[in-house]
């Protein structure tokens, strides 16, 4: 049974614009994410676990406030603040420790096989590959990384998670 959710931020919560800092992007949310967060944040804690180059936790918190999404998230953990990036299992361990949960009780949702999903698999977490666009397909095509489940949108994701939580 899933007791908590880890989510990537770029291309999982907000649409990421290639080559732009988060602070310079238009804040367009990924279709369906608001209904998903509204439903599942009442069922279990949700943590953003994001690789960032320029953004710290406070920066992402600020963006969440602009989107009126801050109430949905238990915590934000960034690679910049922690000094370690996905797919390194150390970053997932930080999130697990913050939740006081074991890997089998947590699922990672992300849009990249090579970082989000690989790190989850290597850390013993279930993983959901949110494959709604093909932006990172080239980086992952020769990798043998198999998510627990692959979905194309938040409707499919919600259907799956309703059976797991």
C-alpha positions in Angstrom: 0.0 0.0 0.0 1.3 3.4 -1.0 1.5 5.9 1.9 3.3 8.8 0.2 4.1 10.3 -3.2 7.2 11.8 -4.5 6.9 14.0 -7.6 9.2 15.6 -10.0 8.5 19.3 -10.7 9.4 20.2 -14.3 7.2 18.5 -16.8 5.4 16.8 -14.0 3.8 19.7 -12.2 4.7 22.6 -14.5 5.5 22.5 -18.2 9.2 23.0 -18.5 10.6 25.3 -21.2 13.9 24.1 -22.7 16.9 26.2 -21.7 15.0 28.5 -19.3 15.4 28.8 -15.5 12.3 28.1 -13.6 12.0 31.7 -12.6 12.0 32.8 -16.2 9.3 30.3 -17.4 5.7 30.9 -18.0 3.9 29.0 -15.2 1.8 26.6 -17.3 0.7 23.6 -15.3 0.7 20.1 -16.8 -2.9 19.2 -17.9 -4.7 17.4 -15.1 -2.2 18.0 -12.3 -4.5 20.3 -10.3 -7.3 17.7 -10.0 -4.8 15.0 -9.2 -3.2 17.1 -6.4 -6.5 18.1 -5.0 -7.6 14.5 -4.7 -4.4 12.8 -3.6 -3.0 15.4 -1.2 -5.9 14.6 1.1 -5.0 10.9 1.0 -1.2 11.0 1.7 1.7 13.4 1.9 3.2 14.5 -1.4 6.8 15.7 -1.7 8.4 17.5 -4.7 11.8 15.8 -5.4 13.4 17.8 -8.1 16.8 18.2 -9.8 17.5 21.9 -10.0 20.4 23.9 -11.2 19.4 27.4 -10.1 16.3 26.9 -7.9 16.3 26.2 -4.2 13.4 25.0 -2.1 12.3 28.6 -1.4 12.2 29.3 -5.1 10.0 26.3 -5.9 7.8 27.2 -2.8 7.4 30.6 -4.3 6.3 29.2 -7.6 3.9 26.9 -5.9 2.4 29.9 -4.1 1.9 31.7 -7.4 0.1 28.7 -8.7 -2.0 28.3 -5.5 -0.5 24.8 -5.1 1.5 25.2 -1.9 -1.3 23.5 0.2 -0.9 20.3 -1.8 2.8 19.6 -0.9 4.2 18.3 2.4 7.7 19.4 1.5 10.0 20.4 -1.4 13.4 18.8 -1.7 15.8 20.0 -4.4 19.1 18.6 -5.6 20.7 22.1 -5.3 19.9 22.3 -1.6 20.9 18.7 -0.8 24.1 18.5 -2.9 23.0 15.3 -4.6 20.9 14.8 -7.7 18.5 12.1 -9.1 19.1 9.3 -9.9 21.4 9.1 -6.9 19.6 7.0 -4.2 20.9 9.4 -1.5 18.3 12.0 -2.7 15.5 9.4 -2.4 16.8 8.4 1.1 16.5 12.1 2.2 12.8 12.0 1.1 12.1 8.7 2.8 13.7 9.9 6.0 11.6 13.1 5.9 8.5 10.9 5.5 9.7 8.3 8.0 8.6 5.6 5.5 10.2 2.6 3.9 10.8 2.4 0.1 7.9 0.0 -0.6 5.5 2.5 1.0 6.4 5.3 -1.5 5.9 5.9 -5.2 7.8 8.3 -7.4 6.1 10.1 -10.3 8.3 11.6 -13.0 8.7 12.4 -16.6 12.3 11.1 -17.1 13.3 7.5 -17.1 17.0 8.3 -16.8 16.7 10.3 -13.6 13.3 10.1 -11.9 12.5 6.5 -12.6 16.0 5.1 -12.5 16.5 6.6 -9.1 13.3 5.3 -7.8 14.0 1.8 -9.1 17.5 1.8 -7.7 16.1 2.9 -4.3 13.4 0.2 -4.1 10.4 2.6 -4.7 7.5 2.0 -7.0 7.6 4.3 -10.0 5.2 5.9 -12.4 6.5 7.2 -15.7 4.3 10.1 -16.7 5.1 10.0 -20.4 2.9 12.8 -21.7 5.5 14.2 -24.1 8.6 12.9 -25.8 11.1 15.5 -24.8 13.5 13.1 -23.0 12.9 10.0 -25.0 16.3 10.3 -26.8 18.2 10.3 -23.5 16.5 7.1 -22.3 16.1 5.0 -25.5 19.0 2.7 -24.8 18.5 2.4 -21.1 17.0 -0.7 -19.6 14.8 1.1 -17.0 11.4 -0.3 -16.4 8.9 1.7 -14.3 6.2 0.0 -12.2 3.7 1.6 -14.6 3.7 4.0 -17.5 0.8 6.5 -18.0 0.2 9.1 -20.6 -1.8 11.6 -18.5 -3.1 12.4 -15.0 -6.4 10.6 -15.6 -4.6 7.3 -16.2 -2.3 8.1 -13.2 -5.2 8.8 -10.9 -7.0 5.5 -12.0 -3.9 3.5 -11.2 -3.2 5.2 -7.8 -6.8 4.8 -6.6 -6.0 1.0 -6.5 -2.7 1.5 -4.6 -3.6 4.0 -1.8 
